[in-house]
Amino acid sequence: MNIRMLEQRELLSAMHLVWDVFVENTAPLYSSEGVAEFQKFIKIEQITDLYNRREMFFWGAFEGDELQGVSAMYKSGHISLLDVRTAYQNQGIGRALFETMKQFCAQSLGLMRMTVNSAPNAVERYRSFGFQVNAHEQIQNGIRYVPMDFLISPADVRRPNKKSQTGLVIGITVVVVVILIIAAVLFYRSVMNVISNQRIQNQWEENYDNSWDDSYGDDSYDYGDEAENSGIESIPAYEAADLSYTIESNEYYEDNDGSSAQMCMDVEYPQIDGLDSKQSDKINQILKECAMETADALYLNPTDEVKGYLLEQESVYIGSKVRYKVTYLSEDIISVVFEDHYFWGSRYAEFCDLRTRTINMKDGTIYEIKDIVTLDDDFMDAWYTSMKEEAPDIEVTDLLSLDTFKQVFEGEFVENRYSNAFFLKDGGLEIGLSYHHGDNGQIARGWMTAPFTWDEIAPYKTDNGMWKIVKSND
């Protein structure tokens, strides 16, 4: 059985196979509305568009020239299709297709998590792959599905078996001269493997920031369309010329894999070099503490309450992966965003927060939303309008009142699940919040910010000194 990525010309036959398997195995579980919805999803025009935009990747399992199995996955790691011809089922083809997607996730996309909305009759199959159910069975547009996820660990990723390669060479080679030649070849290959593995690691790090973002925002079920990327890398940054200092990137990394607990902390944060030491030490400490907030709360300095919560978990999983971007930089002010993807005690307690710091470079003052804008009705209406234009489909904007949003912007950590964030950027600033909101099995987790240009924010400015600094650098 040969498994490889499909070419565009093979998509039509692949969708025919998918439809045939669906009709035989899954359609009887769906209403007529659900059958029509699935048929709409696999229309060749839509599938081809997803293929060409590289929003979705497709694989086929071939017996000779005959296609016997098909799988597809969004770039976020969400499996959208996994089908094997009925006559070829229970022969390991489905598992082989899954393993191929898993390796692609880890090595090419830099993902640590895969998800699937499993048909009810496929739940046990996905369990056998290592997936776990994370919500009860749901129905949307007639489609019945069970949300499941799979966490990719380093042990799941295949690595070249150099011993077997060497054994094969030794078994074939009997002449000393030939052995020396082959040894040289093997050395060359080992060097190339190291380079290749480093490229994979680099690609993992390069793609990580964007990859998580596809998993957040509004987590309501969407069978065919994937959320637009809104990660921190898309923020336009401003940096003044001829700065008297530099920014260096630091990292805190530690992990373990115990029998009953797993932990991984991978935190990056900026540090200033070149200013007066007392001045830079204060600012650097502020930035580091912001980045390390989750690592500190879960691992380095947990409270008795946190320790008690973790001890209650049957299998503890904690982790924090933080990436940052400096969005505004001048001699007088720095603005930094930290995106933290973390697990709070369990693989099911998964969140993505945005934490921000805007700091006066001269005295270390941290600016807050309530300091720089008047949180009156006019501003709240303007913020809500901007937020709806920026992200019209995020349901959180309709779940909370403007008074609740105002509480968040005033600095309250409302209901232990809403916290504010703002940052300066090239041409303006953005104001918003991190959220995790659950209702009836649907959980929305992520962050959202509304953009303002300098002109748009002007009517709502306070007399805070930050505006004089920003104006002088604009």
C-alpha positions in Angstrom: 0.0 0.0 0.0 1.5 3.3 -1.1 0.4 6.5 0.7 1.2 9.9 -0.8 -0.3 13.4 -1.3 -2.9 13.7 -3.9 -2.5 15.7 -7.1 -5.2 18.1 -8.1 -6.3 15.9 -11.0 -7.0 13.1 -8.5 -9.4 15.1 -6.3 -12.5 14.2 -8.3 -12.0 10.4 -8.0 -11.1 10.9 -4.3 -14.4 12.7 -3.6 -16.2 9.9 -5.4 -14.6 7.4 -3.0 -15.5 9.6 0.0 -19.1 9.8 -1.2 -19.4 6.1 -1.7 -18.0 5.3 1.7 -20.3 7.9 3.3 -23.4 6.5 1.6 -22.6 3.0 2.8 -21.5 3.7 6.3 -22.6 7.1 7.7 -25.5 8.4 5.7 -28.0 6.1 7.5 -27.1 8.0 10.8 -27.9 11.4 9.4 -31.1 13.2 8.5 -31.7 14.2 4.9 -30.4 17.7 5.9 -27.2 16.2 7.1 -26.7 14.1 4.0 -27.2 17.2 1.8 -24.8 19.2 4.0 -22.1 16.6 3.6 -22.6 16.5 -0.1 -22.3 20.2 -0.3 -19.0 20.1 1.7 -17.3 17.7 -0.8 -18.3 19.5 -3.9 -15.3 19.5 -6.2 -15.3 23.3 -6.7 -14.9 23.9 -3.0 -12.4 21.1 -2.5 -10.3 22.3 -5.4 -10.3 25.8 -4.0 -9.2 24.6 -0.6 -6.5 22.5 -2.3 -5.2 25.4 -4.4 -5.1 27.8 -1.4 -3.3 25.2 0.6 -6.0 25.5 3.3 -6.5 21.8 3.2 -4.1 18.9 2.5 -5.1 15.6 0.9 -3.6 12.1 0.9 -4.5 8.9 -0.9 -3.8 5.2 -0.2 -3.1 3.3 -3.4 -3.0 -0.4 -4.1 -1.2 -0.3 -7.4 -3.0 2.4 -9.4 -6.3 2.0 -7.5 -7.2 4.5 -4.9 -8.5 2.7 -1.8 -8.4 5.4 0.9 -8.5 9.1 1.3 -7.7 11.6 4.1 -7.8 15.4 4.3 -6.8 17.9 7.0 -6.9 21.6 7.4 -3.7 23.5 8.0 -4.8 23.9 11.6 -4.6 20.1 12.2 -8.3 19.5 12.0 -9.1 16.2 10.2 -11.9 16.8 7.7 -11.9 13.4 5.9 -10.7 9.9 6.6 -12.4 7.2 4.5 -11.4 3.7 3.3 -13.3 1.6 0.7 -15.6 -0.8 2.6 -13.9 -3.8 1.1 -10.5 -2.6 2.3 -11.5 -1.6 5.9 -9.9 -3.1 9.0 -6.6 -3.7 7.2 -4.7 -0.8 8.7 -5.2 1.7 5.9 -7.1 4.2 8.0 -4.4 4.1 10.7 -1.6 4.5 8.1 -3.4 7.6 6.7 -3.7 9.0 10.2 0.0 8.4 10.9 0.9 10.2 7.7 -1.2 13.2 8.7 0.3 13.1 12.2 3.8 13.2 10.9 2.9 16.0 8.5 1.4 18.0 11.4 4.5 17.6 13.5 7.3 18.0 10.9 5.8 20.3 8.3 3.2 22.4 10.1 4.8 22.5 13.6 1.5 21.5 15.4 1.2 19.7 18.7 -2.5 19.1 18.5 -5.0 17.5 16.0 -8.8 17.6 16.2 -11.7 15.9 14.5 -15.4 16.1 14.5 -16.0 12.3 14.4 -19.1 10.7 13.0 -20.7 8.7 15.9 -19.9 5.4 14.2 -16.2 6.4 14.0 -15.5 7.4 17.6 -14.0 4.1 18.6 -11.8 4.1 15.6 -10.4 7.5 16.6 -10.0 6.3 20.2 -7.8 3.5 18.9 -5.6 6.1 17.3 -5.2 7.9 20.6 -7.9 10.6 20.3 -10.0 11.6 23.3 -13.6 12.9 23.4 -13.7 16.5 24.6 -17.5 17.2 24.4 -20.8 15.4 24.0 -22.3 14.5 20.7 -23.7 17.5 18.8 -25.8 18.2 15.7 -25.5 21.1 13.3 -27.2 21.4 10.0 -28.1 17.7 10.3 -24.5 16.6 10.8 -24.0 14.4 13.9 -20.5 14.6 15.3 -18.4 14.1 18.5 -15.5 16.6 19.0 -12.3 14.8 19.7 -8.6 15.8 20.0 -5.1 14.2 19.9 -2.0 15.7 21.4 1.2 15.0 19.5 4.3 14.2 21.6 7.9 14.0 20.5 7.7 10.2 20.8 4.9 10.2 18.2 7.3 11.6 15.5 9.3 9.1 13.5 13.0 9.5 13.1 15.4 7.8 10.7 16.6 4.4 11.9 20.3 4.7 11.3 21.1 1.4 12.8 19.0 -0.5 10.3 20.6 1.5 7.5 24.0 0.7 8.7 23.2 -3.0 9.1 22.0 -3.2 5.6 25.2 -1.6 4.3 27.4 -4.0 6.3 25.4 -7.0 5.2 25.9 -6.0 1.6 29.5 -4.8 1.9 32.3 -7.4 2.1 35.2 -5.5 0.5 37.2 -3.2 2.8 37.5 -0.5 0.2 33.8 -0.5 -0.4 33.1 -0.4 3.3 35.2 2.8 3.6 33.4 4.4 0.7 30.0 3.5 2.1 31.1 4.7 5.6 31.9 8.1 4.0 28.5 8.1 2.3 26.7 7.3 5.6 28.6 10.1 7.3 27.5 12.5 4.7 23.9 11.3 5.1 24.0 11.6 8.8 25.2 15.2 8.4 22.3 15.9 6.0 19.9 14.3 8.4 21.0 16.7 11.1 20.5 19.6 8.7 17.1 18.2 7.7 16.0 17.8 11.3 17.2 21.3 12.1 15.1 22.6 9.2 12.1 20.7 10.5 12.7 22.3 14.0 13.1 25.8 12.4 9.9 25.3 10.4 8.1 24.2 13.6 9.2 27.4 15.4 8.4 29.6 12.3 4.9 28.2 11.9 4.0 27.8 15.6 2.6 31.3 16.2 0.1 31.1 13.3 -0.8 27.4 13.7 -2.4 27.9 17.1 -4.5 30.8 16.0 -6.6 28.6 13.7 -7.9 26.8 16.8 -9.2 29.8 18.6 -11.8 32.5 18.3 -15.3 31.2 18.2 -15.2 27.4 18.6 -18.7 26.7 17.3 -18.8 23.9 14.8 -18.0 24.7 11.2 -17.8 21.7 8.9 -16.3 23.4 5.8 -14.9 26.9 6.6 -11.8 27.7 8.6 -11.4 30.8 10.7 -9.2 33.6 9.3 -5.8 33.9 10.8 -5.7 36.7 13.4 -2.4 35.9 15.2 0.1 38.3 16.5 2.3 38.0 13.4 -0.3 39.9 11.4 0.0 43.0 13.7 1.8 45.9 11.8 4.7 47.0 14.0 6.3 50.5 14.4 10.0 50.9 15.2 11.7 54.3 15.4 15.0 54.7 13.6 18.4 55.0 15.3 17.4 53.6 18.7 20.0 53.8 21.4 19.3 50.3 22.6 18.6 46.8 21.1 16.1 44.1 21.8 17.3 40.5 22.5 15.1 37.4 22.7 15.3 35.2 25.8 13.7 31.8 26.4 12.7 29.8 29.5 12.3 26.1 28.6 11.7 23.1 30.8 9.8 19.9 30.3 9.3 16.5 31.9 7.1 13.4 31.2 6.3 11.6 34.4 4.1 8.6 34.8 1.2 10.6 36.2 2.1 14.2 35.2 3.3 15.9 32.0 4.8 19.4 31.9 6.2 21.6 29.2 7.1 25.3 29.6 8.4 27.1 26.5 8.4 30.8 27.0 10.0 33.5 24.9 10.2 37.1 25.9 12.2 40.3 24.9 14.9 41.9 26.9 16.4 45.4 26.5 20.1 45.9 26.2 22.0 49.2 26.0 20.1 51.4 28.5 21.1 52.4 32.0 21.1 49.1 34.0 18.7 50.3 36.7 16.3 51.5 34.0 16.5 48.4 31.8 16.4 46.0 34.8 13.0 47.3 35.8 11.5 47.1 32.3 13.0 43.7 31.6 11.5 42.4 34.8 8.1 43.6 33.8 8.3 42.0 30.4 9.7 38.7 31.8 7.0 38.5 34.5 4.3 39.0 31.9 5.6 36.3 29.7 6.1 33.9 32.6 2.7 34.4 34.2 1.3 30.9 33.4 4.6 29.1 34.0 4.9 30.9 37.4 1.3 30.1 38.4 1.3 26.4 37.4 4.9 25.3 37.9 7.3 27.7 39.6 5.2 29.2 42.3 1.7 27.6 42.5 -0.6 28.6 45.3 -2.1 26.0 47.6 -5.3 26.4 45.7 -3.6 25.6 42.4 -1.7 22.6 43.9 -5.0 21.2 45.3 -6.6 21.5 41.9 -3.8 19.8 40.1 -3.8 17.0 42.7 -7.5 16.3 41.9 -6.7 15.6 38.3 -6.4 12.0 37.3 -3.7 12.7 34.9 -2.0 16.1 35.2 -1.0 18.0 32.0 0.3 21.5 32.3 2.1 23.6 29.7 2.6 27.1 28.4 4.0 28.1 25.0 4.5 31.8 24.8 5.5 33.8 21.7 5.7 37.6 21.6 5.9 40.5 19.2 7.1 44.1 19.8 4.4 46.2 18.1 5.7 49.7 19.0 9.2 50.8 19.8 10.7 54.2 20.3 13.2 55.9 22.7 10.3 56.7 25.0 7.9 53.8 24.8 7.6 50.1 24.1 4.5 48.0 23.5 4.7 44.2 23.5 2.1 41.5 22.9 2.4 37.9 24.4 0.3 35.1 23.0 0.2 32.2 25.5 -1.2 28.8 24.5 -1.5 26.8 27.7 -3.0 23.8 29.4 -4.3 24.3 32.9 -4.0 20.9 34.6 -5.6 18.7 32.0 -5.4 18.2 28.2 -9.0 19.3 28.1 -8.4 22.6 30.0 -6.8 24.3 27.0 -6.7 28.1 26.5 -5.1 30.9 24.4 -4.6 34.3 26.0 -3.2 37.6 24.9 -1.3 39.5 27.5 0.1 43.0 26.7 2.5 45.6 28.2 2.9 49.2 27.1 5.7 50.7 29.1 7.3 54.2 29.5 11.0 53.6 28.8 12.1 56.5 31.0 10.4 55.6 34.3 8.9 52.1 33.8 5.3 53.2 34.0 2.8 50.6 32.7 -0.1 52.2 30.8 -3.6 50.8 31.3 -6.7 51.1 29.1 -8.5 53.1 31.8 -5.5 55.6 31.9 -5.5 56.5 28.2 -9.1 56.5 27.0 -12.4 57.8 28.6 -14.5 54.7 29.1 -17.8 56.5 28.5 -20.8 55.4 26.5 -19.5 57.1 23.3 -16.2 55.2 23.5 -17.9 51.9 24.3 -20.2 52.3 21.3 -17.2 53.1 19.1 -15.3 50.1 20.4 -18.2 47.7 19.9 -18.7 49.0 16.3 -15.0 48.5 15.5 -15.0 45.1 17.1 -18.0 43.9 15.1 -16.4 45.2 11.8 -13.1 43.4 12.7 -14.7 40.1 13.7 -18.4 40.0 12.9 -18.8 36.2 13.7 -17.3 36.2 17.2 -20.3 35.4 19.4 -18.7 36.8 22.6 -19.5 40.3 21.5 -23.2 39.5 21.7 -22.9 37.4 24.9 -21.7 40.3 27.1 -23.1 43.7 27.8 -21.1 46.9 27.1 -21.1 47.4 30.9 -19.3 44.1 31.3 -16.8 45.0 28.6 -16.3 48.3 30.4 -15.5 46.5 33.7 -12.9 44.4 31.8 -11.3 47.6 30.4 -11.2 49.1 33.8 -8.9 46.3 34.9 -11.3 43.8 36.5 -10.7 40.1 35.8 -14.4 39.5 35.3 -15.8 36.1 36.2 -12.3 34.7 36.2 -12.5 34.4 32.4 -12.3 37.9 30.8 -9.1 40.0 31.0 -8.2 43.2 29.0 -5.4 43.8 26.6 -4.3 46.8 24.5 -1.2 47.6 22.5 0.2 50.4 20.3 1.1 49.6 16.7 2.0 51.2 13.4 -0.7 53.8 12.7 -2.8 53.4 15.9 -3.7 51.0 18.6 -5.9 48.0 19.4 -8.1 47.4 22.5 -9.7 44.1 23.4 -9.7 41.1 25.7 -9.0 37.4 26.2 -12.0 35.3 26.9 -13.1 31.7 27.6 -16.8 31.3 27.6 -18.7 28.0 27.8 -22.4 27.2 27.4 -24.3 24.0 26.5 -21.1 22.1 25.6 -19.9 24.9 23.2 -16.7 26.6 24.4 -15.2 29.7 22.9 -11.6 30.5 23.9 -9.2 33.1 22.6 -8.7 36.8 22.2 -10.1 39.7 20.2 -9.1 43.3 19.7 -10.7 46.3 18.0 -8.4 48.5 15.9 -8.3 52.3 16.0 -6.2 54.7 13.9 -4.7 57.7 15.7 -7.5 59.9 14.2 -10.3 57.5 15.3 -9.0 57.3 18.9 -8.5 61.1 19.2 -12.0 62.0 20.5 -11.6 59.5 23.4 -8.1 60.4 24.6 -7.5 61.3 28.3 -4.8 63.8 29.3 -2.5 61.0 30.1 1.2 61.7 29.4 1.5 58.7 27.1 -0.2 60.6 24.3 2.5 63.3 24.3 5.1 60.6 23.9 3.3 58.9 21.1 2.6 62.2 19.3 6.2 63.1 19.5 7.2 59.8 17.9 4.4 59.6 15.3 
